[in-house]
């Protein structure tokens, strides 16, 4: 889930960067989108399927935090509104990936931890 979500997020950010520069070359916020696209692709490449619980949502949560900060700074710096709101949408998308990644595997973790061990005094 996290891997596919980060690939989709990276593709969307790369498309936003390319199409945004075609539409408005003065939007410097779009260069941050290119960096975050590369980061999202690297998170997808480094994602391990055997991780369980909250550790899977850590990297997408940092992506969401970074995109949110870039959007707020872009809003304060007078960047084009469409680029700022596209970054807010990308931040919420990364946050959704983080929440989904942190909650997936929780059932498998609970099942693995809830299995009782048999301890006996005498071996048969």
Secondary structure as UniProt FT lines:
FT   HELIX           2..23
FT   TURN            25..26
FT   HELIX           29..46
FT   TURN            49..50
FT   HELIX           53..57
FT   HELIX           58..76
FT   TURN            77..78
FT   HELIX           81..103
FT   TURN            104..105
FT   HELIX           106..114
//
